[in-house]
Amino acid sequence: MHALVTGGAGFIGSQLALRLLRDGQRVTVVDNLSTGYRESVPAGAGFVYADLGNPEHYRRLDEVRPDVVFHLGGQSSGWISMDGPLGDLEDNLRSTILLADWALARGCRRFLYASSESVYGEGSAERAFTEATLPRPLTYYGCSKLAAEHYLRVKAENSALQHTCLRLFTVYGPGQDLANMRQGIVSIYLAYAAKGEPVVVKGSLDRIRDLVFVDDVVGAFVAAAAEPRTIGLELNVATGVPTRLGDLIRDMVVAVGYPELAVRPEAGTPGDVMHSFGDASRLAALTGWRPAVSVREGLDRAVARYRRVSTA
Ligand SMILES: NC(=O)c1ccc[n+]([C@@H]2O[C@H](COP(=O)([O-])OP(=O)(O)OC[C@H]3O[C@@H](n4cnc5c(N)ncnc54)[C@H](O)[C@@H]3O)[C@@H](O)[C@H]2O)c1
């Protein structure tokens, strides 16, 4: 099997590429290195530098003939999307339309897309989002992810495309970019805590998120790709466990070793929601996938990795 992993120089994509290589697959990564790093692409994977929103760049992929596409490349911050919907649209929607056409033209039908919890918008503290929840995104990012899901569905209804959209909840873990202070809730807080600085929190400490460890997310992509019954579906990738962000930060500063660290709440970012957690029982029923890593264990693993990197 030859897998194309877009965004494979980024946080989740690089770890997915590594897992696929370990599973014996041939892997090609394509990435424009806007937030990713060339050195994050695992050894053994091919690499093509290309912007997937730019039709001219597809010539660089002429030699690539994958059996399956994992499309994770894109702009992944709701906050950044609010600065300019057009940039987000290029990165998330246009890239998806162009890539699906490119894949089909090469005879590659299987296409897995990294969608997001952001398609849902505001939730509640009591009820997890299911795939039956009516999506109502509150950021341009959520709009482009939802639109990309619909474009893939319509394309699939009119072609041989076999797509699956995985709606990832809040992904965290080792390898998340602690230098990027506009992307990734856990990594932003960890970046402050690890330096022993007051943790600046944009928005309420009572916000609720569903934290999914990166290995579990990688496992979800692999499981969904292997199960034909996921074709044509949107599926949540979530733990079903709501975590209050104030509690997460408290546990994090303890794990890092600065229990006295101050927390500084500031005004929230536009479109940020109070409650978001998900029910992944549909994915579980179809594939047997279950999240294996608790927040406490995942946090310890993220902190341990930070320590190894910072003392290296
Ligand atoms: N991290 C999360 O919590 C989360 C949650 C839901 C969905 N997602 C989605 O998962 C995917 C991966 O997210 P991540 O956390 O690894 O982010 P990331 O920023 O670490 O990785 C994204 C990668 O895509 C590349 N990229 C961006 N635009 C591109 C383009 N136009 N052409 C080619 N490459 C491009 C970047 O350089 C980067 O390497 C994204 O699509 C994101 O929207 C992430």
The ligand as an SDF file (V2000), in Angstrom:
LIG
                    3D

 44 48  0  0  0  0  0  0  0  0999 V2000
   -4.8770   19.5090   16.4760 N   0  0  0  0  0  0  0  0  0  0  0  0
   -6.1840   19.4540   16.6810 C   0  0  0  0  0  0  0  0  0  0  0  0
   -6.6640   19.5490   17.8160 O   0  0  0  0  0  0  0  0  0  0  0  0
   -7.1330   19.2380   15.5130 C   0  0  0  0  0  0  0  0  0  0  0  0
   -8.5040   19.1290   15.8020 C   0  0  0  0  0  0  0  0  0  0  0  0
   -9.3820   18.9660   14.7340 C   0  0  0  0  0  0  0  0  0  0  0  0
   -8.9130   18.8700   13.4380 C   0  0  0  0  0  0  0  0  0  0  0  0
   -7.5860   18.9880   13.2000 N   0  0  0  0  0  0  0  0  0  0  0  0
   -7.1200   18.9200   11.8020 C   0  0  0  0  0  0  0  0  0  0  0  0
   -6.0830   17.9660   11.6890 O   0  0  0  0  0  0  0  0  0  0  0  0
   -5.1640   18.3860   10.6970 C   0  0  0  0  0  0  0  0  0  0  0  0
   -3.7440   18.3830   11.2670 C   0  0  0  0  0  0  0  0  0  0  0  0
   -3.6930   19.3010   12.3520 O   0  0  0  0  0  0  0  0  0  0  0  0
   -2.3760   19.5040   13.2340 P   0  0  0  0  0  0  0  0  0  0  0  0
   -2.8210   19.7640   14.6160 O   0  0  0  0  0  0  0  0  0  0  0  0
   -1.4380   18.4100   12.9620 O   0  0  0  0  0  0  0  0  0  0  0  0
   -1.8540   20.8740   12.6440 O   0  0  0  0  0  0  0  0  0  0  0  0
   -0.3980   21.2680   12.1050 P   0  0  0  0  0  0  0  0  0  0  0  0
   -0.4510   22.7320   11.8160 O   0  0  0  0  0  0  0  0  0  0  0  0
    0.6600   20.7720   13.0200 O   0  0  0  0  0  0  0  0  0  0  0  0
   -0.3090   20.4440   10.7510 O   0  0  0  0  0  0  0  0  0  0  0  0
   -0.9000   20.9000    9.5530 C   0  0  0  0  0  0  0  0  0  0  0  0
    0.1230   20.6940    8.4450 C   0  0  0  0  0  0  0  0  0  0  0  0
   -0.4670   21.0780    7.1990 O   0  0  0  0  0  0  0  0  0  0  0  0
    0.4730   21.8620    6.4760 C   0  0  0  0  0  0  0  0  0  0  0  0
   -0.3000   22.7120    5.5740 N   0  0  0  0  0  0  0  0  0  0  0  0
   -1.0950   23.7510    5.9060 C   0  0  0  0  0  0  0  0  0  0  0  0
   -1.6660   24.2690    4.8110 N   0  0  0  0  0  0  0  0  0  0  0  0
   -1.2130   23.5350    3.7670 C   0  0  0  0  0  0  0  0  0  0  0  0
   -1.4310   23.6040    2.3590 C   0  0  0  0  0  0  0  0  0  0  0  0
   -2.2330   24.5330    1.8200 N   0  0  0  0  0  0  0  0  0  0  0  0
   -0.7850   22.7340    1.5500 N   0  0  0  0  0  0  0  0  0  0  0  0
    0.0560   21.7870    2.0900 C   0  0  0  0  0  0  0  0  0  0  0  0
    0.2900   21.6850    3.4130 N   0  0  0  0  0  0  0  0  0  0  0  0
   -0.3450   22.5470    4.2350 C   0  0  0  0  0  0  0  0  0  0  0  0
    1.2630   22.6120    7.5390 C   0  0  0  0  0  0  0  0  0  0  0  0
    2.5330   23.0640    7.1090 O   0  0  0  0  0  0  0  0  0  0  0  0
    1.3730   21.5580    8.6310 C   0  0  0  0  0  0  0  0  0  0  0  0
    2.5300   20.7550    8.4750 O   0  0  0  0  0  0  0  0  0  0  0  0
   -5.6220   19.7640   10.2200 C   0  0  0  0  0  0  0  0  0  0  0  0
   -6.3670   19.5900    9.0280 O   0  0  0  0  0  0  0  0  0  0  0  0
   -6.5210   20.2360   11.3390 C   0  0  0  0  0  0  0  0  0  0  0  0
   -7.4970   21.1300   10.8800 O   0  0  0  0  0  0  0  0  0  0  0  0
   -6.6750   19.1690   14.1960 C   0  0  0  0  0  0  0  0  0  0  0  0
  1  2  1  0
  2  3  2  0
  2  4  1  0
  4  5  1  0
  4 44  2  0
  5  6  2  0
  6  7  1  0
  7  8  2  0
  8  9  1  0
  8 44  1  0
  9 10  1  0
  9 42  1  0
 10 11  1  0
 11 12  1  0
 11 40  1  0
 12 13  1  0
 13 14  1  0
 14 15  2  0
 14 16  1  0
 14 17  1  0
 17 18  1  0
 18 19  2  0
 18 20  1  0
 18 21  1  0
 21 22  1  0
 22 23  1  0
 23 24  1  0
 23 38  1  0
 24 25  1  0
 25 26  1  0
 25 36  1  0
 26 27  1  0
 26 35  1  0
 27 28  2  0
 28 29  1  0
 29 30  1  0
 29 35  2  0
 30 31  1  0
 30 32  2  0
 32 33  1  0
 33 34  2  0
 34 35  1  0
 36 37  1  0
 36 38  1  0
 38 39  1  0
 40 41  1  0
 40 42  1  0
 42 43  1  0
M  CHG  2   8   1  16  -1
M  END
$$$$
